Amino acid sequence: MTASAPDGQPAADAAAAERLIFFSDAVVAIAITLLALNLPLPNGATNADVWHSLRGHGDAYLAFLISFAVVGTHWRVHHTVFRYVARLGGQVGASNMIWLLMIVVTPFATRVLTGSGGDGVRLAVYAVVQLIAWLALLQMTGRIARYDLLREGTPPAVITGSQWRAAAMCAAFLVSIPLAFVTRWAFLCWIAPQVAWRGWHRLAALRSGLPAPR
């Protein structure tokens, strides 16, 4: 399902989609930057003290890497779909704003995640933020396909692949919410879909002789 994109298509349609993409990219870049700015600095008067301080902040550094990977995955899926979007409609812009809101909140959720005590609530708060973000992205892709907002000739796998990936991430964060109150290792649920996705595509690439996805 693709947009017909006739010769007389108003330039305003393409410009609106382009502005949304540029704005979204800028917000994602700012969110990732804020993640790095919140990293704690090690302190100490000796090498041993600095090393001890680095190890003491290990949870904060791990949370940063997780959030960097999560936000990066969000952006990759968003970029994969929107590079083919010809025009806006079907409340796609509204869904995109909800998605961006959750992206902007991610640095805060990361700080919540690295606090001490109440691990279950902290993990659940982070998971809820990401679940809403992935649901918004899943809704966006559905609306883009439903209202024929894609350029003519767009490969069907652009939408189906992005929807499967978003759905898998939704499931991972949803499952992690109750698990968060049982074990602090619930965050491994967030990583599992990424590992499985890359492994599956690398295996498929090897079988087909095509380059593996990055």
N, C-alpha and C positions, 0 to 999 in steps of 0.2 A: 504494500500500500504506500504509494508515494504521491507527492504533489505534482500536478501536471506542469507547473512553471511555464506558462505560455510566454510568447515573445513580449506581449504587452503587460506583463506583470509589473505593477508599480514598484519603483525603486525603493519606496518607503517600506515595503514588506521585508525586503532583504536587509535594509538598513536597520530595521527594528530588531530583527533576529541577530544581526551582527553586534548591535549595542548590548543586547542581553548577554551575549557570549563574552564580550570584553569586560562587562561589569562583573559577571560571575567569575571570570578568571582573576580579576583584580581582588575580589573578596577572598577567594581561595588562597591567593598568594599572601594576603595580609594575615589570614588565619594561621597559615604555616609559619609565617614570620613571628607571630605572637607566641606560638608554641616554643620557638627557639629562645625568645626573649625571657620566657619564664623559667628557663633552666637554671637551677641553683649553681652558684660558683663554688668550687672547692676552696677551702681555706686551710691554713696551717703554716707554721714557721719552718718546718723541715719537710724533706721528701716523704718521710714516713707519715707525717701529719696530713699532707696533701693527699697521699694515696688513701689513707684511712677515710678522709673526708669524701673522696670520690666514691669509695665503696659505700659509704653511708647514704649517698644520694642515688644509689643504684636504682631504686624504685622509680624515682623521678625521671631518670634517663630512659628506663624501660618504657614508662608511660609515654614519654616523648616519641620514642621510636614507633610505638603502637599507633599513636595518634597521627604521626606523620604518614604511616602506611595507610591508615584508614582514610585520611583526607586525600591522600594521593590516589587511592582507589576510587573515591568519589569523583575526583576530577577526571580521571581516565575514562570512566563510564560516561560522565557528562560530556566530555570532549568527543568521544566516539559517536555519540548520538547527534550532538548539536552541529557537528561539522557538516551534516547532511540536511539540517533544517533550513527550509526555504522561506518560511514565514511563521508568524506566531498566531495563536488562536486557541480556542478550547480551554481557556484558563491555564495555559502552560506557564505564563508569566507568574501567576499566583502560586502555583506549585513550586516554581523555581525560587520564589522569595522565601517560602517555608524551608526549602532545602538550604538556601544561603543562611537563614537564621540559625539553623542547627550547626552549620559549618562555623559560623562566627562564635557560637556558644561552645564549640569543642575545646578551645584553650581553657575556658573556665571549667568544663567538665574534666579536663585532664588534671587541673589543679585539685579538684575535688577527689579525683582518683588517687592522688598521691598523699592525701592527708592520713593521719594516724587514727586508728580506731574506727569501728563501724564499717568494716570492709564490705559487708553485704550491701549496705545502702549506697556506699560510694561506687561500687561496681555497677549496681542497678541504675544509678543516676546516669552514669556514662553510657550504659547500654540503651537506656530509654532515649537519650539524645540521638544516638546513632540509629536506633530503630526508626525514629521519626524521619530522620534524614533519608534513610534508604527507602522508606515508604513514599516519601515525597518524590524521590527520583524514579521510583517504580511507577508512580502515578503520572509523572511527566512523560515517560516513554510511552505509556499506554495512550495518553491523550494525543501525543504527537502522531502515533500510528492511526488512532481512531479518526482524527480530523484531517488526515492526509496532508501533513505539514512538511513532509520530506521532499527533497528534490527527486525528479524523475530519474530512474535508474539506480536508486539507492539499494544496495544489497539487502535482502530480507534479514540476513543474519545480524545486521546492525541493531535492529530492534529486538529480535528474539534472543540474541546473545546477551545484550545489555539487561533485558528483563530477567533472564535466568540468573545472571550474576547478582542483580539487585535483590531478587527473591531469596537467593541463597544467603546473602548478607542479612536480610531481614530475619530469616529463620535462625541464623547464628546468634544474633543479638537478642532475639526473643527468648531462645532457649537459655541463654546465659543469665537472664534476670532471676528466675527461681534458683538456678545453680549458685548464684552469687551469695545466697544466704546459707549455702551448704559448704562451699569451698572458695577460697580466694583464687584458685586456679581456674575459675570460670572464664577468665579472660582468654583462655586457650581456644574457646569456641569462636572467638573473633578472628583468630588466625587460621583456623582449620579450612574455611572456604577458599582463602587465598592460596594456601598450599595445594589444596585439591584442584583448584582451577588451573594453576600453573602446571602442575603435574599432568593433568589430563591433556592440556593443549600441547605440552612438550611431547607427550607420547603420540598424540595425533599427528604432530608435525614430523616426527621421526618416521611414522608409518607412511606418510604421504610424500616425504622427501622435501617438504617445504621448510623454510626457516621457522624456528620456534618463536613464539611471541615474546616480547620484552615486558 
